Amino acid sequence: MDITGLSAAEIAAAIKTKKLSSKEATAAFLKRIEDTDGTVKSFLSVNASALKEAEQRDLELAKGKSGPLYGVPVAIKDNMCLLGSKTTCASKILENFTAPYDATVIERLKAQGVVFLGKCNMDEFAMGSSTENSAFHTTTNPWDSSRIPGGSSGGSAAAVASRQAPLSLGSDTGGSIRQPAACCGIVGLKPTYGRVSRYGLVAFASSLDQIGPFARTAEDCALLMNAISGYDPKDSTSINRESADHTVRLKDGVKGMRIGLPSEYFEKDPSAEGVKSVLEASKVFEKLGAKIEKVSLPHTDYCLAVYYIIATAEASSNLARYDGVHYGFRDKDAKNLRDMYNKTRAKGFGSEVKRRIMLGTYVLSAGYYDAYYLKAQKVRTLIKRDFDNVFKRFDLILTPTTPTPAFKIGEKVSDPIQMYLSDIFTISVNLAGVPGVSVPCGFSAGGLPLGLQLIGRPFEEAVMLRAAYSYEQATDWHKKAAPVK
């Protein structure tokens, strides 16, 4: 049995029927990490207790415990607190910080009986689109080690794409799950804002951040969404509504669904490979019985500017806590308190984090707050209204996930604006607070994965996943395996 080639649903079923033990599954993925992570570099730390956890799951299963993901291994982005484990956010300033509690998503996964494989690499404090901003190392794309895996959740995406883990968790502030999912040829879902608790997630931009799943199939994504979703009183932004079962209608098809193609996402570069592949995908949806029509999201052109004002403003506020006093790195050579602040932050933060703190402090400063931050929030409302208007008539919106396939490592490091443009198709979803999922839909001429993005109404992740599942059954892009060895 090629264990690492199985889907999470297949692993769970094999464990349940005693054809496979949790320990055997975990051992197979740990061996895969050992064999491939020298090239891929997905992980910042591997859980030394993973096999013991798996043995415990096997004992619990023998006593009658069960669940849809019981005994299945999962990898975690290193900005989520896991009790007793380092949570570094890929930053020197938190290099030796050990989490004193579990994030809510971790508590829920423990209750589901999963096994934690380790913590995955990321752009520092989730700021970036390539995982080149990590303070420790750059993760590579499993399809081509000279290219980026996307970001900021590049480690989590690469781990699933390279068969180092059947499932992983990432966080998405402006596309940080969907963009690396597209670059790595897997499924990545950003839930509705408030659907998944942010308690225990180290904050980047609080009104935009959401935790979500990576998987190789829509079914696996649905199983992980079931495990992590739901109201949490510890998170003031968590929405108190009944949890949905994302698997119940997964196989019901898309016949009769109305899917909109926003002209603003296709007109700028209609010859781009990503655009062409999504237009081909729209024909597949039509054959499956969906109705495809053009729609308009008129404020799309303002999304990038609005996002980088709001996100940097919230980042500058959230990251003010890292001062060398409370926790994390402290410069030992400082002569006084002010000097300690300056030297700790200068040495502890990387260049991209410093850039965003500076931008955020500027747009929140006296004299500029109304001109930038307040105006950006007003335009954000208009962006949200665009989606509301489309969703009065349509069930889903279909777009490319990224403008290009994965680019070369180092290609955009010196040009932050070009790097920011990597998320141009994804940031509107975070600004509007709606859900979005990236699904593999083809390959570039150079053999790199391309992704389509399905955007849904708030709290209708199940509808998105149903459409994603239907597309998967009609194509075989998701079955392609990255060539990393």
C-alpha positions, -999 to +999 in steps of 0.1 A: +000+000+000+014+034-010+002+052+021+014+087+012-004+085-021-038+079-004-062+107+003-071+116+039-105+100+034-089+068+022-065+068+051-093+074+076-113+045+061-083+021+061-077+030+098-113+025+107-115-010+090-081-020+106-064-023+072-040+003+084-030+016+118-025+053+127+011+044+136+018+029+102+003+060+085+022+084+106+054+065+101+050+066+064+045+103+063+075+109+087+096+088+063+084+109+034+093+141+053+128+126+060+133+117+024+120+148+007+122+178+031+159+184+023+147+196-011+112+209-003+119+224+032+082+225+041+088+221+079+103+243+105+099+215+131+088+179+131+068+166+160+092+142+179+061+127+197+041+120+165+046+082+166+036+081+203+005+101+195-003+077+168+001+047+191-023+064+215-048+069+187-046+032+179-053+023+215-083+047+216-096+032+184-094-003+198-115+009+228-142+021+204-134+057+198-139+069+163-143+100+140-140+110+104-103+118+108-093+097+138-056+087+135-050+108+104-018+129+103-020+167+099+006+194+095+001+229+109+013+264+098+037+278+124+015+307+134-010+285+154-004+278+190+002+241+198+007+236+235+044+229+244+056+234+209+075+263+194+054+288+176+078+311+157+058+326+129+091+321+109+105+351+127+136+355+148+117+376+173+097+345+182+124+319+175+123+305+210+087+311+220+069+280+232+031+281+231+015+280+266-019+269+252-037+253+222-054+274+195-091+265+192-085+247+159-058+226+176-082+217+204-108+207+179-083+186+159-072+169+191-108+161+199-111+146+164-081+123+172-056+136+145-019+132+148+003+163+145+033+159+121+049+192+128+049+230+121+053+243+086+074+271+072+057+304+062+065+340+053+074+358+085+042+367+104+023+356+072+035+387+053+044+376+018+034+356-013+064+333-018+076+319+016+109+337+008+104+360+038+109+332+064+138+340+088+149+304+086+148+291+050+129+293+018+104+265+010+106+253-027+078+242-050+074+204-052+069+207-090+101+227-096+126+233-068+138+265-085+104+281-080+084+294-050+055+274-035+034+305-030+028+322+004+024+330+031+013+294+038+039+279+014+052+253+038+017+239+045+008+238+008+042+222-002+038+196+025+005+183+010+016+186-026+048+166-019+029+139+000+046+148+033+011+152+048-024+143+037-038+174+052-025+207+066-038+240+080-028+274+068-040+310+073-053+334+047-052+372+050-052+381+013-048+348-005-023+330+016-041+297+014-055+299-021-024+313-039+000+286-027-027+259-033-028+271-069+010+272-072+014+237-057-015+221-076-038+212-046-070+224-030-070+253-005-100+269+011-104+303+028-136+301+050-161+329+056-147+354+081-160+342+115-166+305+104-133+292+120-120+305+153-089+327+152-082+321+189-046+310+192-037+323+157-009+348+159-025+379+143-014+397+112-045+417+102-074+408+125-103+418+102-089+397+074-072+366+088-089+332+086-076+297+092-084+271+065-075+237+051-052+224+025-059+190+009-055+170-023-092+167-029-124+186-022-137+157-001-106+159+022-110+196+024-147+191+035-136+167+062-111+191+076-135+220+074-160+199+095-133+194+121-123+230+126-155+250+120-179+263+146-186+290+171-159+299+197-168+322+226-130+329+231-130+346+197-150+379+196-152+377+158-165+341+158-201+339+143-226+321+165-245+299+140-251+262+135-221+244+121-226+229+086-217+194+075-196+201+044-198+164+032-236+159+032-243+173-003-208+171-017-218+147-045-251+164-055-236+180-086-238+216-100-269+212-123-289+244-122-262+264-104-256+299-116-219+308-118-207+343-127-175+352-145-164+387-134-152+406-165-127+426-144-107+394-137-105+382-174-101+414-195-067+427-184-047+398-199-071+374-217-041+355-232-026+346-198-023+308-192-042+311-159-071+330-176-073+305-205-074+275-181-103+290-161-123+297-192-118+261-202-129+251-167-161+272-172-170+250-202-166+219-180-191+234-155-215+242-183-213+205-195-221+195-159-253+216-160-243+249-145-253+282-161-223+305-168-228+342-173-206+373-172-209+396-142-192+427-129-174+436-097-169+472-105-146+481-076-121+454-083-094+479-094-093+494-059-089+461-040-051+460-040-047+496-026-075+491+000-060+458+011-025+471+016-038+501+036-060+481+059-037+451+063-006+471+071-025+494+095-038+463+115-003+447+113+014+478+128-011+476+157-008+439+162+030+437+160+035+465+185+034+438+212+068+425+201+090+449+220+115+426+239+096+430+272+068+405+272+081+375+253+103+365+224+137+378+215+153+406+235+186+423+224+211+418+252+234+447+242+209+475+247+220+504+269+185+516+280+148+508+275+144+528+242+176+513+229+163+478+237+130+485+218+150+497+188+176+470+187+151+442+195+128+451+167+156+459+142+172+425+147+141+405+153+119+416+123+127+409+087+126+436+060+091+428+047+076+430+083+094+463+089+081+476+056+045+468+065+048+482+100+061+514+086+034+517+060+007+508+086+020+533+111+020+560+084-016+554+073-028+555+109-008+586+118-023+620+126-033+639+095-033+607+073-059+585+091-089+601+073-071+603+039-060+567+039-073+543+065-108+557+068-112+561+030-100+525+025-126+512+049-153+531+030-142+516-003-141+482+014-178+485+020-183+492-017-163+461-026-185+440-002-216+454-019-203+443-053-203+407-041-236+411-023-252+423-056-238+394-077-249+369-051-285+380-054-285+362-087-256+338-087-246+309-065-208+311-072-182+333-088-154+317-109-120+334-114-084+325-118-066+321-085-033+337-096-023+358-126+007+335-133+021+301-123+048+299-096+076+323-103+114+317-098+128+320-063+144+355-061+126+368-091+104+394-073+122+398-040+136+432-050+102+445-063+076+445-035+049+458-058+053+429-083+052+405-053+020+422-040+003+417-074+006+379-069-026+382-047-046+405-071-073+379-077-076+367-040-076+398-018-111+409-026-125+377-010-108+387+024-120+423+021-156+411+016-153+384+042-167+357+018-153+322+013-131+311-016-115+279-027-087+272-052-088+240-072-063+226-097-074+233-133-044+226-155-008+232-162+013+259-178+034+253-209+063+249-185+045+221-166+035+242-135+001+239-118-027+264-124-057+270-102-093+282-105-110+301-077-146+295-067-161+323-045-193+317-026-219+334-005-210+338+032-212+305+051-218+285+019-185+267+018-205+235+012-217+249-021-182+258-032-169+224-022-198+207-041-188+225-072-151+217-066-159+180-062-180+180-094-152+196-113-127+170-099-149+141-110-150+155-146-112+161-148-080+146-134-058+176-126-060+168-089-047+133-095-013+146-108+015+140-084+044+165-079+077+149-091+097+156-059+117+126-047 
